[in-house]
Amino acid sequence: MEHSIKKRIEDVRKALQEEKLDALMVLVEQNRRYLSGYTGEDTQFDETAGVLFITANHLILATDSRYQLQAQNEAPSYEVICYKKGLEKEMSGIVDRLNIRTLGFESVRLSFSQYQKILRELDAHQHLQTDLVASENIVEKLRMVKEQHEIQAVKDALTMAENVFYELIEHLKPGMTEKEVSWQMEKRMREKGADALSFPTIVASGPNSALPHAIPTNRRIKEGEPVLFDWGVKLNGYCSDISRTVILGRPDDHFKKVFQTVYEAQQKAIEAMKPGMTGKEVDKVARSLIDDTEFKGKFSHGLGHGTGLAVHEAPRLSPLKEDMLEPGMVFTVEPGIYIPDWGGIRLENMVVMRDDGAEVLNESDPAFYLLKG
């Protein structure tokens, strides 16, 4: 792992030269972990467990006393600075000591309020001539292509998530509420050793399944209606993400038709994937298949997204994105059809792009229970 971190830091330093920056201030939690090994988590948007400062010759991890020992243990490549009065008050000393004239910051994470406080602090020291430069995707670009141990970490998290589902599905029965089933899944995931959930578990039945990001309710699951699950675990820092749709009892012809359309769209997209294709091109394969049926316009979101230290990251498979697929990228493939007042069906697998196409990481087929007859 230490070798990986050193290589990642060197890649960031090359990017700093290209961007003509003296330093990069890393605020995004996943980027911080990727570049240092430090696992401190930000509890909410306006709180931080620490900030990295990377220059051509220095590595600093600034944090507060709650995380100081953890940072020293987990990030041996970095000098750990413990600030007493907040990051903003520590900034002038760090900038002065490292002679930083152009400081890149991750604009996706720094709030306008924090930005103003940092500016005021730097302006208060008139001898400092430091420009703050908004930067985007310097680290995220590196995270897009996974190392083999990262791919294995995602697969381990996915296997755990799948095992929980196939244990639970044997006990699913009419009358259970969406909240009850969601809690059973979450409980089993934590009992199996998950660090956390990748995101709040979705269990949506009947008409609720027409909401792609439904929140579990007290609605009781009924026989003969779609039940959509979307869940994942975080294990050793890496996330999994998977969706399945099932039905209690015998599926009718309408359910079979919707399910088969979604299933075929997913399989065709996976079969079509090759390095060099864009996310937009792959999305079109699945979307065109659905739009050539009576369900035109019922696929309302992008086909997929990268998954790693964050559950949603680049690349994106979407009509709006031109992200180019490369070997080593890990992402989801999740077409869906959503019909108001009836419900929805979404099937989501995770794949890794290889030199000759996509390799599915899931151990089971999305149509497992239909295929069993």
C-alpha positions in Angstrom: 0.0 0.0 0.0 2.8 2.4 0.8 4.3 1.8 -2.7 0.9 2.7 -4.2 0.7 5.9 -2.2 4.2 7.0 -3.2 3.2 6.5 -6.9 0.0 8.4 -6.4 1.8 11.3 -4.8 4.3 11.5 -7.7 1.4 11.6 -10.1 -0.1 14.5 -8.2 3.2 16.3 -8.3 3.4 15.9 -12.0 -0.1 17.4 -12.3 1.0 20.3 -10.1 3.8 21.1 -12.6 1.3 20.9 -15.5 -1.2 23.2 -13.7 1.6 25.6 -12.6 0.7 25.2 -8.9 3.1 25.2 -6.0 0.8 23.1 -3.8 -2.5 21.3 -3.7 -4.8 21.4 -0.7 -6.7 18.1 -0.6 -10.0 18.4 1.2 -12.2 15.6 -0.3 -12.3 12.7 2.2 -11.8 9.9 -0.4 -8.9 11.8 -2.1 -7.2 12.3 1.3 -7.4 8.6 2.0 -6.2 7.7 -1.5 -3.1 9.9 -1.2 -2.2 9.2 2.4 -3.8 6.1 3.8 -5.4 8.2 6.5 -9.0 6.9 7.2 -10.4 9.8 9.2 -14.0 10.5 8.1 -15.7 13.9 7.8 -18.8 13.7 9.9 -20.7 16.4 7.9 -20.0 18.9 5.1 -18.9 21.7 7.3 -16.5 19.6 9.4 -13.2 18.0 8.3 -11.0 15.3 9.7 -8.0 16.9 8.1 -6.4 18.4 5.0 -3.4 17.4 3.0 -0.9 19.9 1.6 1.2 18.5 -1.2 4.1 20.3 -2.7 7.1 19.2 -4.8 9.1 18.6 -1.6 6.7 18.5 1.3 3.8 16.4 2.5 1.7 17.8 5.4 -1.5 16.4 7.0 -3.2 19.1 9.1 -5.8 18.0 11.6 -7.1 18.6 15.1 -6.4 16.9 18.4 -9.2 14.3 17.9 -7.4 12.8 15.0 -3.7 13.5 15.6 -2.6 10.1 16.8 -4.7 8.3 14.1 -3.1 10.5 11.5 0.4 9.8 12.7 -0.2 6.1 12.7 -1.9 5.8 9.3 0.0 8.4 7.3 3.7 7.9 8.0 4.7 9.7 4.7 3.2 12.9 6.0 4.2 15.4 8.7 1.2 15.8 10.9 0.4 19.3 12.1 -2.2 19.6 14.9 -4.1 22.9 14.6 -5.5 24.4 17.8 -7.8 27.1 16.5 -9.0 25.7 13.3 -7.6 25.2 9.8 -8.0 28.8 8.7 -5.8 30.0 11.6 -3.1 27.5 10.7 -3.1 28.3 7.0 -0.8 31.3 7.1 1.9 29.4 8.9 1.8 26.5 6.5 1.8 28.7 3.4 4.7 30.8 4.8 6.8 27.9 5.8 6.4 26.1 2.4 6.7 29.3 0.4 3.5 28.7 -1.5 2.6 31.3 -4.1 -0.1 29.4 -6.0 -2.3 27.1 -3.8 -4.7 24.8 -5.6 -7.8 23.8 -3.7 -10.5 21.3 -4.4 -13.3 23.6 -5.3 -15.9 20.8 -5.1 -15.3 20.6 -1.4 -14.3 24.1 -0.1 -17.4 26.1 0.9 -17.6 29.8 0.1 -17.7 30.5 3.8 -14.4 28.6 4.4 -12.9 30.2 1.3 -13.6 33.7 2.6 -12.2 32.9 6.0 -9.0 31.6 4.5 -8.6 34.7 2.3 -9.1 37.0 5.3 -6.5 35.0 7.2 -3.9 35.2 4.4 -4.7 38.9 3.7 -4.0 39.6 7.4 -0.3 38.7 6.8 0.7 41.2 4.2 4.1 39.6 3.5 2.3 36.6 2.0 1.6 36.7 -1.7 -0.5 33.6 -2.2 -3.1 33.1 -4.8 -5.9 30.5 -4.2 -6.6 28.6 -7.4 -9.8 26.6 -7.8 -8.9 23.1 -9.1 -11.0 20.2 -10.2 -10.4 16.4 -10.7 -6.7 16.3 -10.2 -7.0 13.4 -7.8 -10.3 12.0 -9.2 -8.7 11.4 -12.6 -6.1 9.2 -10.9 -8.8 7.3 -8.9 -10.7 6.4 -12.1 -8.3 3.6 -13.1 -8.1 1.1 -10.2 -5.0 -0.9 -9.2 -5.6 -4.7 -8.8 -5.8 -4.6 -5.1 -8.5 -1.9 -5.4 -10.5 -4.1 -7.8 -10.3 -7.0 -5.4 -11.4 -4.7 -2.5 -14.5 -3.7 -4.5 -15.2 -7.4 -5.4 -14.9 -8.4 -1.7 -17.5 -5.7 -0.8 -19.7 -6.8 -3.6 -19.6 -10.5 -2.6 -20.5 -9.6 1.0 -23.5 -7.5 -0.3 -24.7 -10.3 -2.6 -24.4 -13.0 0.2 -26.6 -10.9 2.5 -29.3 -10.5 -0.2 -29.5 -14.1 -1.1 -29.8 -15.0 2.6 -32.5 -12.5 3.1 -34.5 -13.3 0.0 -35.3 -16.8 1.4 -37.2 -15.1 4.3 -39.0 -12.4 2.3 -42.8 -12.8 2.5 -45.9 -10.8 1.9 -46.9 -8.5 4.8 -43.3 -7.4 5.7 -42.8 -3.7 5.5 -40.2 -2.0 3.4 -38.6 -0.6 6.5 -38.5 -4.0 8.2 -36.8 -5.6 5.2 -34.3 -2.7 4.8 -33.4 -3.0 8.5 -32.9 -6.8 8.2 -30.5 -6.2 5.2 -28.6 -3.5 7.1 -28.3 -5.6 10.2 -27.0 -8.6 8.3 -24.4 -6.5 6.5 -23.0 -5.1 9.7 -23.0 -8.5 11.3 -21.0 -9.9 8.5 -18.3 -7.3 9.1 -19.1 -4.3 6.8 -17.4 -1.1 7.8 -20.5 0.8 6.8 -23.3 0.9 4.2 -22.3 2.4 0.9 -25.5 4.5 1.0 -29.0 4.1 2.7 -30.5 0.8 1.6 -33.5 1.1 -0.8 -36.4 -1.4 -0.5 -39.3 -0.2 -2.6 -42.4 -2.2 -3.4 -45.3 -1.8 -5.8 -45.8 1.8 -7.0 -43.0 2.9 -4.7 -40.5 1.1 -6.9 -41.2 3.6 -9.7 -39.1 6.0 -7.7 -35.4 5.3 -8.5 -34.2 6.6 -5.2 -37.2 5.6 -3.0 -36.9 5.7 0.8 -38.3 2.6 2.6 -41.7 3.2 4.2 -44.1 1.3 6.4 -45.9 0.0 3.2 -46.4 -3.7 3.4 -45.1 -5.8 0.5 -47.8 -7.6 -1.4 -47.8 -10.7 -3.6 -47.6 -10.2 -7.3 -45.9 -6.8 -7.3 -42.3 -5.7 -8.0 -39.9 -5.3 -5.1 -36.8 -3.2 -5.9 -33.7 -3.5 -3.8 -30.6 -1.2 -4.1 -27.9 -1.6 -1.5 -24.1 -2.0 -0.9 -21.5 -2.2 1.7 -18.3 -0.4 2.4 -15.4 -2.8 3.2 -11.8 -1.7 3.8 -12.8 1.7 2.4 -14.2 0.5 -0.9 -17.9 0.5 -1.9 -20.1 -1.9 -3.6 -23.4 -1.1 -5.3 -26.1 -3.5 -6.6 -29.7 -3.5 -7.5 -32.1 -6.4 -7.9 -35.9 -6.6 -8.5 -38.0 -9.6 -7.5 -41.6 -10.5 -7.2 -43.4 -12.6 -4.6 -45.5 -15.2 -6.2 -45.9 -15.9 -9.9 -44.9 -13.1 -12.2 -47.5 -12.0 -14.8 -46.8 -11.3 -18.4 -46.4 -7.5 -17.9 -43.8 -8.0 -15.2 -42.0 -10.5 -17.4 -42.0 -8.1 -20.4 -40.6 -5.2 -18.3 -38.0 -7.4 -16.6 -36.8 -9.0 -19.8 -36.4 -5.6 -21.5 -34.3 -4.3 -18.7 -32.3 -7.5 -18.5 -31.6 -7.5 -22.2 -30.6 -3.9 -22.1 -28.1 -4.6 -19.4 -26.6 -7.6 -21.1 -26.3 -5.9 -24.5 -24.5 -2.9 -22.9 -22.0 -5.1 -21.1 -21.4 -7.2 -24.2 -20.8 -4.0 -26.3 -18.2 -2.4 -23.9 -14.7 -2.0 -25.2 -11.8 0.2 -24.1 -12.0 3.5 -26.0 -15.8 3.7 -26.0 -17.3 6.6 -24.2 -19.9 6.4 -21.4 -22.3 8.1 -23.7 -21.9 5.4 -26.4 -22.5 2.6 -23.9 -25.5 4.3 -22.4 -26.9 4.6 -25.9 -26.8 0.8 -26.4 -29.0 0.2 -23.4 -31.2 3.2 -23.9 -31.9 2.6 -27.6 -33.0 -1.0 -26.8 -35.5 0.2 -24.2 -36.7 3.1 -26.4 -37.4 0.7 -29.3 -40.1 -0.9 -27.1 -43.4 0.3 -25.6 -41.3 1.5 -22.7 -39.7 4.4 -24.5 -38.8 7.3 -22.2 -39.2 5.2 -19.0 -35.4 4.9 -18.5 -34.9 8.1 -16.6 -31.3 8.1 -15.3 -27.8 7.3 -16.5 -26.7 3.8 -17.2 -24.0 3.7 -14.6 -21.2 5.3 -12.6 -17.7 4.5 -11.3 -17.5 3.0 -7.8 -14.5 2.8 -5.5 -13.6 4.8 -2.4 -16.8 6.7 -3.2 -20.0 5.0 -4.3 -20.5 7.5 -7.0 -17.3 8.6 -8.9 -16.0 8.8 -12.5 -16.4 7.4 -15.0 -20.1 8.2 -15.8 -22.2 6.2 -18.2 -24.7 8.8 -19.3 -26.1 10.6 -22.3 -24.4 13.7 -20.9 -20.9 12.3 -20.4 -18.0 11.6 -22.8 -15.8 9.8 -20.2 -13.6 7.3 -22.1 -13.5 3.8 -20.7 -10.1 2.4 -20.0 -8.8 -0.9 -18.6 -8.9 -0.9 -14.8 -12.0 1.2 -14.5 -14.8 -0.2 -12.2 -18.4 0.9 -12.7 -22.0 -0.1 -12.5 -24.4 -1.0 -15.3 -28.0 -0.3 -14.1 -30.7 0.2 -16.6 -34.2 0.6 -15.3 -37.8 1.1 -16.4 -40.1 3.1 -14.1 -43.9 3.1 -14.7 -46.0 5.4 -12.4 -48.8 3.7 -10.4 -47.3 0.3 -11.3 -43.7 0.2 -10.2 -40.2 -0.1 -11.6 -37.5 -2.6 -12.4 -33.8 -1.9 -12.1 -31.0 -4.4 -12.5 -27.5 -3.4 -11.5 -24.2 -5.2 -11.9 -20.7 -4.1 -11.3 -18.0 -4.6 -14.0 -14.3 -3.9 -14.4 -13.0 -2.9 -17.9 -10.4 -5.2 -19.2 -8.3 -5.0 -22.4 -10.8 -7.2 -24.3 -14.0 -5.9 -22.7 -16.0 -5.8 -19.5 -15.7 -8.5 -16.8 -18.7 -8.8 -14.5 -17.8 -8.9 -10.9 -21.1 -10.2 -9.5 -21.3 -13.8 -8.7 -25.0 -14.2 -9.6 -27.2 -13.4 -12.5 -29.8 -10.6 -12.0 -32.5 -12.9 -13.2 -31.5 -15.7 -10.8 -34.9 -16.5 -9.5 -36.7 -16.2 -12.8 -34.0 -18.4 -14.4 -34.6 -21.0 -11.6 -38.1 -21.3 -13.0 
